[in-house]
Amino acid sequence: MSGQIVACSPQEIGSLFLFEKLSPEQLGRLCAQGRVELFQPGPVYTEGDPATCFFVMIEGTVVLSRRVGGDDVEVTRTSQRGVYAGAMQAYLGDRVPQVYTNSMRVTVPTRFFVLPADLFADVMREWFPMAVHLLEGLFFGSKNTQAMIGQRERLLALGSLSAGLTHELNNPAAAAVRATATLRERVAKMRHKLGLIAEGPFSREVLASLVEIQERTAERVAKAPVLSPLEAADREDVLTDWLEDHGIGQGWQLAPTFVQAGLDVDWLEQVAAAVDAEILPNAVGWLNYTIETELLMNEIEDSATRISHLVDAAKQYAQLDRAPYRVVDVHELLDSTLLMLSGKTGPGIEVVKEYDRALPPVPAYPAELNQVWTNLVDNAVSAIKSAGGQGRLTVRTALDHERLLVEFRDTGPGVPPEIKDRIFDPFFTTKPVGEGTGLGLDISWRIVVNKHHGTLRVESVPGDTRFQVLLPLTAETPDEEPV
Protein backbone atom coordinates (compact mmCIF):
# COMPACT_ATOMS: atom_id res chain seq x y z
CA MET A 1 0.00 0.00 0.00
CA SER A 2 1.33 3.43 -0.93
CA GLY A 3 0.75 6.62 0.97
CA GLN A 4 0.49 10.26 -0.04
CA ILE A 5 3.94 11.81 -0.54
CA VAL A 6 4.36 15.03 1.44
CA ALA A 7 7.25 17.43 2.03
CA CYS A 8 10.36 16.11 3.81
CA SER A 9 11.94 18.45 6.37
CA PRO A 10 15.56 17.68 7.43
CA GLN A 11 14.90 19.47 10.72
CA GLU A 12 11.83 17.32 11.44
CA ILE A 13 13.45 13.96 10.73
CA GLY A 14 16.54 15.16 12.62
CA SER A 15 14.35 15.43 15.72
CA LEU A 16 13.73 11.67 15.66
CA PHE A 17 15.98 9.74 18.05
CA LEU A 18 17.26 7.50 15.24
CA PHE A 19 18.69 10.46 13.29
CA GLU A 20 19.44 13.02 16.02
CA LYS A 21 23.23 12.57 15.77
CA LEU A 22 23.40 13.02 11.98
CA SER A 23 24.95 16.09 10.39
CA PRO A 24 22.90 18.61 8.34
CA GLU A 25 24.49 17.17 5.18
CA GLN A 26 23.46 13.65 6.12
CA LEU A 27 19.92 14.75 6.95
CA GLY A 28 19.74 16.55 3.64
CA ARG A 29 20.82 13.42 1.79
CA LEU A 30 18.16 11.37 3.58
CA CYS A 31 15.45 13.82 2.55
CA ALA A 32 16.77 13.92 -1.00
CA GLN A 33 16.90 10.14 -1.42
CA GLY A 34 14.03 9.18 0.83
CA ARG A 35 10.52 10.56 1.17
CA VAL A 36 7.81 11.31 3.69
CA GLU A 37 4.50 9.51 3.14
CA LEU A 38 1.14 9.95 4.81
CA PHE A 39 -0.81 6.70 5.26
CA GLN A 40 -4.52 6.53 6.04
CA PRO A 41 -5.75 3.88 8.53
CA GLY A 42 -5.14 0.42 7.11
CA PRO A 43 -2.27 -1.89 6.10
CA VAL A 44 1.16 -0.54 5.19
CA TYR A 45 2.94 -3.82 4.35
CA THR A 46 2.33 -7.57 4.81
CA GLU A 47 4.47 -10.22 6.43
CA GLY A 48 6.35 -12.32 3.88
CA ASP A 49 6.30 -9.73 1.09
CA PRO A 50 9.65 -8.49 -0.33
CA ALA A 51 11.12 -5.94 2.08
CA THR A 52 11.48 -2.89 -0.19
CA CYS A 53 11.45 -0.01 2.32
CA PHE A 54 12.65 1.06 5.77
CA PHE A 55 9.97 3.00 7.72
CA VAL A 56 10.46 5.49 10.56
CA MET A 57 7.28 6.91 12.10
CA ILE A 58 7.10 10.70 12.44
CA GLU A 59 3.64 10.85 13.97
CA GLY A 60 0.62 8.56 14.30
CA THR A 61 0.02 5.04 15.64
CA VAL A 62 1.35 1.76 14.27
CA VAL A 63 0.43 -1.85 14.98
CA LEU A 64 2.85 -4.69 14.22
CA SER A 65 1.51 -8.25 14.01
CA ARG A 66 2.73 -11.78 13.24
CA ARG A 67 0.89 -14.56 11.50
CA VAL A 68 0.38 -17.47 13.93
CA GLY A 69 -1.57 -20.37 12.46
CA GLY A 70 -4.61 -18.81 10.88
CA ASP A 71 -4.58 -15.70 13.06
CA ASP A 72 -2.78 -12.35 13.06
CA VAL A 73 -1.37 -11.86 16.54
CA GLU A 74 -0.62 -8.30 17.58
CA VAL A 75 2.98 -7.90 18.71
CA THR A 76 3.35 -4.14 19.22
CA ARG A 77 1.08 -1.10 19.25
CA THR A 78 2.76 2.29 19.77
CA SER A 79 2.51 6.02 19.11
CA GLN A 80 6.12 6.80 20.03
CA ARG A 81 7.83 9.07 17.52
CA GLY A 82 10.82 7.54 15.79
CA VAL A 83 9.89 3.86 16.02
CA TYR A 84 11.05 1.98 12.96
CA ALA A 85 10.23 -1.21 11.06
CA GLY A 86 10.46 -2.78 7.63
CA ALA A 87 13.69 -3.62 5.79
CA MET A 88 15.89 -3.44 8.89
CA GLN A 89 18.34 -6.06 7.59
CA ALA A 90 18.85 -4.62 4.13
CA TYR A 91 22.55 -4.06 4.86
CA LEU A 92 23.00 -7.86 5.00
CA GLY A 93 22.17 -8.10 1.31
CA ASP A 94 21.22 -11.40 -0.28
CA ARG A 95 22.82 -13.40 2.55
CA VAL A 96 19.41 -13.46 4.24
CA PRO A 97 15.91 -13.46 2.74
CA GLN A 98 14.87 -9.83 2.38
CA VAL A 99 11.21 -10.09 3.34
CA TYR A 100 9.07 -8.34 5.91
CA THR A 101 9.10 -10.37 9.12
CA ASN A 102 5.81 -8.91 10.34
CA SER A 103 2.79 -6.98 9.11
CA MET A 104 2.31 -3.28 9.81
CA ARG A 105 -0.87 -1.23 9.78
CA VAL A 106 -1.84 2.19 11.08
CA THR A 107 -4.94 3.03 13.07
CA VAL A 108 -4.91 6.81 12.48
CA PRO A 109 -3.46 8.97 9.69
CA THR A 110 0.28 8.40 10.12
CA ARG A 111 3.36 9.94 8.56
CA PHE A 112 6.52 7.91 7.93
CA PHE A 113 9.94 8.77 6.69
CA VAL A 114 10.44 6.07 4.04
CA LEU A 115 13.84 5.05 2.72
CA PRO A 116 14.13 2.45 -0.08
CA ALA A 117 15.90 -0.69 1.12
CA ASP A 118 18.87 -0.41 -1.26
CA LEU A 119 19.49 3.23 -0.28
CA PHE A 120 19.18 2.34 3.42
CA ALA A 121 21.81 -0.39 2.90
CA ASP A 122 24.16 2.05 1.11
CA VAL A 123 23.78 4.66 3.86
CA MET A 124 24.47 2.10 6.61
CA ARG A 125 27.59 0.71 4.95
CA GLU A 126 28.93 4.18 4.06
CA TRP A 127 28.20 6.08 7.29
CA PHE A 128 28.51 3.30 9.85
CA PRO A 129 30.94 0.66 8.51
CA MET A 130 32.08 -0.47 11.94
CA ALA A 131 28.51 -0.72 13.20
CA VAL A 132 27.57 -2.77 10.13
CA HIS A 133 30.40 -5.20 10.81
CA LEU A 134 29.34 -5.52 14.43
CA LEU A 135 25.70 -6.07 13.46
CA GLU A 136 26.69 -8.64 10.86
CA GLY A 137 28.80 -10.48 13.43
CA LEU A 138 25.98 -10.37 15.96
CA PHE A 139 23.37 -11.59 13.48
CA PHE A 140 25.31 -14.40 11.86
CA GLY A 141 27.10 -15.34 15.08
CA SER A 142 23.78 -15.68 16.89
CA LYS A 143 22.34 -17.64 13.98
CA ASN A 144 25.30 -20.04 13.85
CA THR A 145 25.28 -20.44 17.61
CA GLN A 146 21.59 -21.23 17.56
CA ALA A 147 22.11 -23.82 14.81
CA MET A 148 25.01 -25.46 16.66
CA ILE A 149 23.25 -25.52 20.01
CA GLY A 150 20.07 -26.67 18.29
CA GLN A 151 22.03 -29.64 17.01
CA ARG A 152 23.37 -30.25 20.53
CA GLU A 153 19.81 -30.07 21.85
CA ARG A 154 18.86 -32.85 19.46
CA LEU A 155 21.92 -34.87 20.47
CA LEU A 156 21.05 -34.46 24.15
CA ALA A 157 17.52 -35.66 23.45
CA LEU A 158 18.93 -38.58 21.44
CA GLY A 159 21.28 -39.47 24.29
CA SER A 160 18.43 -39.38 26.78
CA LEU A 161 16.29 -41.54 24.52
CA SER A 162 19.14 -43.98 23.88
CA ALA A 163 19.74 -44.36 27.62
CA GLY A 164 16.05 -44.96 28.21
CA LEU A 165 15.75 -47.42 25.34
CA THR A 166 18.86 -49.32 26.48
CA HIS A 167 17.42 -49.54 29.99
CA GLU A 168 14.08 -50.79 28.70
CA LEU A 169 15.67 -53.34 26.36
CA ASN A 170 18.00 -54.67 29.05
CA ASN A 171 15.19 -55.95 31.28
CA PRO A 172 13.44 -58.25 28.77
CA ALA A 173 16.76 -59.29 27.22
CA ALA A 174 18.14 -60.31 30.62
CA ALA A 175 14.89 -62.13 31.42
CA ALA A 176 15.11 -64.05 28.13
CA VAL A 177 18.71 -65.06 28.83
CA ARG A 178 17.84 -66.28 32.34
CA ALA A 179 14.80 -68.17 31.09
CA THR A 180 16.80 -69.81 28.30
CA ALA A 181 19.44 -71.05 30.73
CA THR A 182 16.79 -72.46 33.07
CA LEU A 183 14.92 -74.00 30.15
CA ARG A 184 18.06 -75.86 29.06
CA GLU A 185 18.36 -77.31 32.56
CA ARG A 186 14.70 -78.32 32.72
CA VAL A 187 14.78 -80.03 29.31
CA ALA A 188 17.82 -82.04 30.41
CA LYS A 189 15.99 -83.15 33.54
CA MET A 190 12.90 -83.99 31.47
CA ARG A 191 14.99 -86.24 29.23
CA HIS A 192 16.42 -87.95 32.30
CA LYS A 193 12.96 -88.43 33.83
CA LEU A 194 11.62 -89.78 30.53
CA GLY A 195 14.50 -92.27 30.47
CA LEU A 196 13.59 -93.48 33.95
CA ILE A 197 9.97 -93.93 32.94
CA ALA A 198 10.92 -95.73 29.72
CA GLU A 199 13.15 -98.18 31.65
CA GLY A 200 10.28 -99.14 33.93
CA PRO A 201 7.95 -102.09 33.35
CA PHE A 202 5.24 -99.93 31.80
CA SER A 203 3.02 -100.94 28.93
CA ARG A 204 2.66 -99.05 25.67
CA GLU A 205 -0.82 -97.96 26.76
CA VAL A 206 0.48 -96.41 30.00
CA LEU A 207 3.20 -94.49 28.15
CA ALA A 208 0.67 -93.28 25.58
CA SER A 209 -1.58 -92.15 28.42
CA LEU A 210 1.30 -90.20 29.99
CA VAL A 211 2.08 -88.49 26.68
CA GLU A 212 -1.59 -87.63 26.24
CA ILE A 213 -1.72 -86.16 29.77
CA GLN A 214 1.44 -84.18 28.99
CA GLU A 215 -0.18 -82.64 25.89
CA ARG A 216 -3.33 -81.70 27.79
CA THR A 217 -1.20 -80.21 30.58
CA ALA A 218 0.68 -78.03 28.09
CA GLU A 219 -2.64 -76.81 26.67
CA ARG A 220 -3.85 -76.03 30.18
CA VAL A 221 -0.77 -73.87 30.84
CA ALA A 222 -1.63 -71.68 27.86
CA LYS A 223 -5.11 -71.05 29.33
CA ALA A 224 -4.08 -70.56 32.96
CA PRO A 225 -6.23 -67.94 34.75
CA VAL A 226 -4.73 -64.98 36.57
CA LEU A 227 -5.17 -65.40 40.32
CA SER A 228 -4.86 -62.93 43.13
CA PRO A 229 -2.09 -63.59 45.68
CA LEU A 230 -4.67 -64.80 48.23
CA GLU A 231 -6.32 -67.17 45.76
CA ALA A 232 -2.95 -68.56 44.68
CA ALA A 233 -1.87 -69.15 48.28
CA ASP A 234 -5.12 -71.02 49.06
CA ARG A 235 -4.72 -73.28 46.01
CA GLU A 236 -1.08 -73.98 46.83
CA ASP A 237 -2.07 -75.19 50.31
CA VAL A 238 -4.71 -77.52 48.85
CA LEU A 239 -2.34 -78.95 46.23
CA THR A 240 0.46 -79.41 48.77
CA ASP A 241 -1.88 -81.46 50.99
CA TRP A 242 -2.96 -83.61 48.02
CA LEU A 243 0.61 -84.30 46.92
CA GLU A 244 1.67 -85.27 50.44
CA ASP A 245 -1.38 -87.52 50.83
CA HIS A 246 -0.35 -89.37 47.66
CA GLY A 247 3.22 -89.93 48.79
CA ILE A 248 4.82 -87.30 46.57
CA GLY A 249 7.64 -85.58 48.40
CA GLN A 250 8.48 -81.88 48.28
CA GLY A 251 4.89 -81.06 47.39
CA TRP A 252 5.38 -77.53 48.70
CA GLN A 253 7.91 -76.93 45.87
CA LEU A 254 5.69 -78.40 43.14
CA ALA A 255 2.43 -76.74 44.21
CA PRO A 256 3.34 -73.12 43.20
CA THR A 257 4.29 -74.28 39.68
CA PHE A 258 1.06 -76.25 39.30
CA VAL A 259 -1.04 -73.32 40.51
CA GLN A 260 0.73 -70.96 38.11
CA ALA A 261 -0.13 -73.38 35.30
CA GLY A 262 -3.80 -73.42 36.26
CA LEU A 263 -3.85 -76.99 37.58
CA ASP A 264 -6.06 -78.00 40.50
CA VAL A 265 -6.90 -81.10 42.56
CA ASP A 266 -9.42 -82.34 39.98
CA TRP A 267 -6.69 -82.34 37.35
CA LEU A 268 -4.30 -84.27 39.60
CA GLU A 269 -7.06 -86.77 40.34
CA GLN A 270 -7.35 -87.38 36.59
CA VAL A 271 -3.60 -87.99 36.43
CA ALA A 272 -3.74 -90.39 39.39
CA ALA A 273 -6.59 -92.28 37.75
CA ALA A 274 -4.66 -92.65 34.48
CA VAL A 275 -1.47 -94.20 35.92
CA ASP A 276 -0.60 -96.77 38.52
CA ALA A 277 0.18 -95.57 42.03
CA GLU A 278 3.79 -96.70 41.85
CA ILE A 279 4.61 -94.47 38.89
CA LEU A 280 2.52 -91.49 40.04
CA PRO A 281 5.48 -89.65 41.67
CA ASN A 282 7.58 -89.99 38.49
CA ALA A 283 4.60 -88.98 36.34
CA VAL A 284 3.93 -85.91 38.47
CA GLY A 285 7.62 -84.99 38.38
CA TRP A 286 7.64 -85.37 34.61
CA LEU A 287 4.54 -83.18 34.29
CA ASN A 288 6.22 -80.62 36.55
CA TYR A 289 9.11 -80.36 34.11
CA THR A 290 6.61 -80.05 31.26
CA ILE A 291 4.86 -77.18 33.04
CA GLU A 292 8.12 -75.42 33.88
CA THR A 293 9.21 -75.77 30.25
CA GLU A 294 5.98 -74.22 29.00
CA LEU A 295 6.17 -71.38 31.53
CA LEU A 296 9.77 -70.66 30.59
CA MET A 297 8.91 -70.61 26.89
CA ASN A 298 6.08 -68.20 27.69
CA GLU A 299 8.55 -65.98 29.54
CA ILE A 300 10.93 -66.06 26.57
CA GLU A 301 8.06 -65.24 24.22
CA ASP A 302 6.93 -62.34 26.44
CA SER A 303 10.50 -60.99 26.58
CA ALA A 304 10.94 -61.26 22.82
CA THR A 305 7.57 -59.57 22.28
CA ARG A 306 8.56 -56.77 24.64
CA ILE A 307 11.82 -56.25 22.74
CA SER A 308 9.90 -56.25 19.46
CA HIS A 309 7.49 -53.64 20.79
CA LEU A 310 10.39 -51.46 21.94
CA VAL A 311 12.02 -51.70 18.52
CA ASP A 312 8.69 -50.83 16.88
CA ALA A 313 8.35 -47.86 19.22
CA ALA A 314 11.84 -46.68 18.31
CA LYS A 315 11.00 -46.95 14.61
CA GLN A 316 7.71 -45.15 15.21
CA TYR A 317 9.48 -42.42 17.14
CA ALA A 318 12.17 -41.93 14.50
CA GLN A 319 9.62 -42.36 11.70
CA LEU A 320 12.01 -44.62 9.79
CA ASP A 321 10.83 -45.52 6.28
CA ARG A 322 7.89 -43.14 6.63
CA ALA A 323 6.89 -40.14 4.55
CA PRO A 324 8.09 -36.92 6.23
CA TYR A 325 4.64 -35.34 5.82
CA ARG A 326 1.53 -37.46 6.17
CA VAL A 327 -1.73 -37.96 8.05
CA VAL A 328 -1.01 -39.42 11.49
CA ASP A 329 -2.71 -40.55 14.67
CA VAL A 330 -1.16 -38.39 17.40
CA HIS A 331 -1.86 -41.08 19.97
CA GLU A 332 0.59 -43.43 18.24
CA LEU A 333 3.21 -40.69 18.31
CA LEU A 334 2.55 -39.92 21.97
CA ASP A 335 2.70 -43.59 22.98
CA SER A 336 6.00 -44.15 21.20
CA THR A 337 7.52 -41.05 22.80
CA LEU A 338 6.33 -41.96 26.30
CA LEU A 339 7.68 -45.49 25.86
CA MET A 340 11.03 -44.17 24.68
CA LEU A 341 11.19 -41.85 27.71
CA SER A 342 9.84 -44.33 30.26
CA GLY A 343 13.33 -44.92 31.62
CA LYS A 344 13.65 -41.21 32.37
CA THR A 345 10.29 -40.82 34.13
CA GLY A 346 11.21 -43.48 36.68
CA PRO A 347 9.01 -45.02 39.36
CA GLY A 348 8.41 -41.75 41.20
CA ILE A 349 6.45 -40.14 38.37
CA GLU A 350 3.00 -41.45 37.55
CA VAL A 351 2.16 -41.12 33.84
CA VAL A 352 -1.56 -40.77 33.13
CA LYS A 353 -3.04 -40.90 29.62
CA GLU A 354 -6.36 -39.15 29.02
CA TYR A 355 -6.85 -39.77 25.32
CA ASP A 356 -9.91 -38.98 23.25
CA ARG A 357 -9.61 -41.91 20.86
CA ALA A 358 -12.42 -40.52 18.70
CA LEU A 359 -10.17 -37.71 17.44
CA PRO A 360 -9.38 -37.89 13.72
CA PRO A 361 -5.85 -38.19 12.35
CA VAL A 362 -4.17 -34.92 11.37
CA PRO A 363 -1.72 -33.91 8.63
CA ALA A 364 1.71 -33.40 10.19
CA TYR A 365 5.44 -33.97 10.19
CA PRO A 366 5.38 -36.89 12.68
CA ALA A 367 9.12 -37.06 13.37
CA GLU A 368 9.15 -33.38 14.31
CA LEU A 369 6.02 -33.65 16.44
CA ASN A 370 7.79 -36.45 18.31
CA GLN A 371 10.57 -33.96 18.99
CA VAL A 372 7.99 -31.54 20.42
CA TRP A 373 6.54 -34.27 22.66
CA THR A 374 10.08 -35.19 23.79
CA ASN A 375 10.91 -31.61 24.76
CA LEU A 376 7.64 -31.08 26.64
CA VAL A 377 7.81 -34.41 28.47
CA ASP A 378 11.47 -33.81 29.35
CA ASN A 379 10.66 -30.38 30.78
CA ALA A 380 7.73 -31.77 32.76
CA VAL A 381 9.86 -34.58 34.21
CA SER A 382 12.62 -32.11 35.13
CA ALA A 383 10.07 -29.86 36.84
CA ILE A 384 8.64 -32.72 38.87
CA LYS A 385 12.09 -33.97 39.89
CA SER A 386 13.10 -30.47 40.96
CA ALA A 387 10.17 -30.54 43.40
CA GLY A 388 11.20 -33.78 45.08
CA GLY A 389 10.91 -36.37 42.33
CA GLN A 390 7.34 -37.46 43.13
CA GLY A 391 4.43 -36.32 40.99
CA ARG A 392 2.14 -36.91 38.07
CA LEU A 393 2.46 -36.27 34.34
CA THR A 394 -0.85 -36.25 32.50
CA VAL A 395 -1.02 -36.37 28.72
CA ARG A 396 -4.45 -35.39 27.41
CA THR A 397 -5.94 -35.11 23.93
CA ALA A 398 -9.21 -33.44 23.05
CA LEU A 399 -11.03 -31.44 20.39
CA ASP A 400 -10.73 -27.69 20.90
CA HIS A 401 -12.74 -25.50 18.49
CA GLU A 402 -11.92 -27.36 15.27
CA ARG A 403 -8.36 -28.01 16.40
CA LEU A 404 -6.72 -30.99 18.03
CA LEU A 405 -5.42 -30.32 21.54
CA VAL A 406 -2.47 -32.19 23.05
CA GLU A 407 -1.87 -31.14 26.65
CA PHE A 408 1.05 -32.03 28.94
CA ARG A 409 0.17 -31.33 32.59
CA ASP A 410 2.65 -31.75 35.43
CA THR A 411 2.52 -31.25 39.18
CA GLY A 412 5.85 -29.43 39.38
CA PRO A 413 6.50 -26.03 40.96
CA GLY A 414 5.17 -24.12 37.93
CA VAL A 415 6.52 -21.34 35.73
CA PRO A 416 7.07 -18.06 37.64
CA PRO A 417 4.94 -15.22 36.20
CA GLU A 418 7.98 -12.99 35.70
CA ILE A 419 9.55 -15.42 33.18
CA LYS A 420 6.41 -16.82 31.57
CA ASP A 421 6.75 -14.49 28.57
CA ARG A 422 10.37 -15.51 28.00
CA ILE A 423 10.26 -19.31 28.11
CA PHE A 424 9.92 -19.61 24.33
CA ASP A 425 12.86 -17.26 23.68
CA PRO A 426 16.01 -18.83 22.21
CA PHE A 427 18.71 -19.66 24.80
CA PHE A 428 16.47 -18.91 27.78
CA THR A 429 16.59 -21.70 30.33
CA THR A 430 15.93 -22.16 34.03
CA LYS A 431 17.96 -25.38 34.24
CA PRO A 432 21.42 -25.38 35.85
CA VAL A 433 24.44 -24.67 33.66
CA GLY A 434 25.23 -27.68 31.50
CA GLU A 435 21.77 -29.24 31.79
CA GLY A 436 19.82 -27.11 29.32
CA THR A 437 20.51 -25.23 26.11
CA GLY A 438 17.45 -22.98 26.17
CA LEU A 439 16.40 -24.11 22.70
CA GLY A 440 13.97 -26.94 23.47
CA LEU A 441 10.88 -24.75 23.73
CA ASP A 442 12.10 -22.43 20.96
CA ILE A 443 12.45 -25.41 18.59
CA SER A 444 9.07 -26.75 19.73
CA TRP A 445 7.43 -23.39 19.15
CA ARG A 446 8.82 -23.15 15.62
CA ILE A 447 7.80 -26.71 14.78
CA VAL A 448 4.24 -26.19 16.03
CA VAL A 449 3.66 -22.59 14.90
CA ASN A 450 5.82 -22.10 11.82
CA LYS A 451 5.68 -25.57 10.34
CA HIS A 452 2.27 -26.86 11.40
CA HIS A 453 0.43 -23.50 11.64
CA GLY A 454 -0.68 -24.42 15.14
CA THR A 455 -0.40 -22.86 18.58
CA LEU A 456 1.85 -23.62 21.56
CA ARG A 457 0.89 -21.99 24.85
CA VAL A 458 1.40 -22.45 28.56
CA GLU A 459 -0.83 -22.07 31.61
CA SER A 460 0.87 -22.42 34.96
CA VAL A 461 0.26 -22.19 38.69
CA PRO A 462 2.28 -24.03 41.35
CA GLY A 463 1.35 -27.70 41.15
CA ASP A 464 -0.43 -27.42 37.81
CA THR A 465 1.54 -26.49 34.69
CA ARG A 466 -0.01 -27.16 31.30
CA PHE A 467 1.73 -26.91 27.95
CA GLN A 468 -0.90 -27.06 25.23
CA VAL A 469 -0.29 -27.84 21.56
CA LEU A 470 -3.15 -27.00 19.20
CA LEU A 471 -2.93 -28.47 15.70
CA PRO A 472 -5.23 -27.78 12.73
CA LEU A 473 -7.29 -30.77 11.62
CA THR A 474 -6.67 -29.98 7.96
CA ALA A 475 -3.85 -28.41 5.96
CA GLU A 476 -3.69 -27.16 2.40
CA THR A 477 0.00 -27.75 1.67
CA PRO A 478 2.99 -28.72 3.80
CA ASP A 479 5.21 -25.86 4.92
CA GLU A 480 8.88 -26.65 4.30
CA GLU A 481 10.22 -23.85 6.51
CA PRO A 482 13.26 -25.16 8.37
CA VAL A 483 13.17 -25.33 12.14
Secondary structure, DSSP 8 states (H G I E B T S, - for coil): ---EEE---HHHHHTSTTTTTS-HHHHHHHHHHSEEEEE-SEEEE-TTSB--EEEEEEES-EEEEEEETTEEEEEEEE--TT-EEESTTGGGGGGS--B-SSEEEESS-EEEEEEEHHHHHHHHHHH-HHHHHHHHHHHHHHHHHHHHHHHHHHHHHHHHHHHHHHHHHHHHHHHHHHHHHHHHHHHHHHHHHHHHHHHSS--HHHHHHHHHHHHHHHHHHHT-----HHHHHHHHHHHHHHHHHTT-S-HHHHHHHHHHTT--HHHHHHHHHHS-GGGHHHHHHHHHHHHHHHHHHHHHHHHHHHHHHHHHHHHHHHTTTS-SSEEE-HHHHHHHHHHHTHHHH-TTEEEEEE--TT---EEE-HHHHHHHHHHHHHHHHHHHHHTTS-EEEEEEEEE-SSEEEEEEEE-SS---GGGGGGTTSTT---S-TTT--S-HHHHHHIIIIIIT--EEEEEEETTEEEEEEEEES--SS------
